[in-house]
């Protein structure tokens, strides 16, 4: 059971690393200072979430992953090939799609083998991620 929890939390952690890398790309390519600050705040929250998840994994005697994993590396490679998203509206829409995708994938963890403490942690993080969606949605429209 504990190894399943660690595995699922590491998958969740990889997703947060993917988000951190995606926001790094968005921040690098955005000109609007106000939107850049919003994206930086969201990225900082993903970094905080990654630290919280890593700590939980360690408390379960597991070893947290330290990158986005193979899927994240493939996604980054594809983005480099197709080029970076440009323009504030496109960047916001891209970020919105990514947040939605991350939330949907992560919700599946809540139905998995998580212990009550890990489930509560993931749920709290997903609640913050939903606030990211709401904010990005307002800015994009």
Secondary structure, DSSP 8 states (H G I E B T S, - for coil): -HHHHHHHHHHHHHHHHHHHHHHHHHHHH---HHHHHHHHHHHHHHHHHHHHHHHHHHHTT-----S-HHHHHHHHHHHHHH----SHHHHHHHHHHHHHHHHHHHHHHHTTT--HHHHHHHHHHHHHHHHHHHHHHHHH-
